[in-house]
Each structure stands twice: as C-alpha cells, then as structure tokens.
Amino acid sequence: MEAPKIVKDEAKELINMYGDQIIHIGQYDNREVYQFLFPGESTTGFPFVYLVNHNEAVEKVTGPEALDILHIIQTTQNTVINI
C-alpha cells in the first residue's frame, strides 16, 4: 500500500534528504500506520511513524511513543518491523 499524499507531505523534509521510503505497517487505534525507513547506513534516533485517519488527517509520531506503537503492531499483528 502506497503512502497517501498527506503522509508524503508531512514527511517531505525526510523524503528530500533520504528518498521516498515510506511503508505501510498496519493499523493502530483505528488508524493506518506508515513508517519512514532511513537508508541502511544512516545513524538516526527514534523512528518516524505517521498515523492516518481516513486519509484526512495525519499525525507524525516519534520518540518513545513511536517505539511503543511499532511494538504493539509487531506483537498484535505478527508483522516484522524494521526499527
């Protein structure tokens, strides 16, 4: 599933620096979740995830909360996630 335009708009700065590497990873709190993937050799801090509500609103999440969301998706939806 390709990331909707509202996610790409929110991640524009990261896309300009690292390329368009956004993947759909599941659902959380009745919202679709997308993760920005940094290139393999990049040293970064916390991951960036984007919560999308009906393709109308997007919330960017990073920090410990992003790790919590990724962990919940991985354990409840049997999804392998790159962190």
C-alpha positions in Angstrom: 0.0 0.0 0.0 1.5 3.3 -1.1 1.6 6.2 1.4 -1.1 8.8 0.8 -0.2 12.3 -0.3 -0.9 13.7 3.2 1.8 11.4 4.7 4.3 12.3 2.0 3.6 16.0 2.5 4.2 15.6 6.3 7.4 13.6 5.6 8.6 16.0 2.9 11.8 17.0 4.7 12.8 13.4 5.3 12.0 12.4 1.7 14.1 15.3 0.4 17.1 14.2 2.5 16.8 10.4 2.3 14.4 9.5 -0.5 10.8 8.2 -0.6 11.0 5.2 1.8 7.6 5.1 3.5 5.9 1.8 4.1 2.5 0.8 5.4 3.0 -1.4 8.5 -0.5 -1.9 9.9 -3.2 -0.4 12.0 -3.2 1.2 15.4 -6.0 2.9 17.3 -8.3 2.6 14.2 -5.7 4.5 12.0 -3.4 3.3 9.2 0.2 3.4 10.2 3.1 4.3 7.9 6.8 4.2 8.8 9.6 6.2 7.2 12.6 3.9 6.6 16.0 5.5 6.8 18.7 4.2 4.5 20.6 1.2 5.9 23.8 3.1 6.9 22.0 6.1 8.4 22.5 6.8 12.1 19.3 8.2 13.4 17.4 8.5 16.6 13.9 7.3 17.1 11.8 6.1 14.1 9.1 8.3 12.5 5.6 6.9 12.2 2.6 8.5 10.7 -1.0 7.8 11.9 -3.6 8.4 9.2 -7.3 8.8 10.0 -9.4 8.1 6.9 -6.9 9.8 4.5 -8.0 13.1 6.0 -5.6 13.8 9.0 -2.1 12.7 9.7 -0.2 12.7 13.0 3.6 12.4 13.0 4.9 10.4 16.0 8.5 9.9 17.0 10.3 9.3 20.3 9.4 6.6 22.8 5.7 6.7 21.7 6.7 5.7 18.1 8.6 2.7 19.5 5.5 1.7 21.6 3.3 1.9 18.5 5.7 -0.2 16.5 6.0 -2.8 19.2 2.2 -3.1 19.6 1.8 -3.6 15.9 4.5 -6.1 15.7 3.2 -8.2 18.6 -0.5 -8.0 17.8 -0.4 -8.2 14.0 2.5 -10.6 13.6 4.3 -8.0 11.5 8.1 -7.8 11.2 9.1 -4.2 11.6 12.5 -2.5 10.9 13.4 -0.3 13.9 
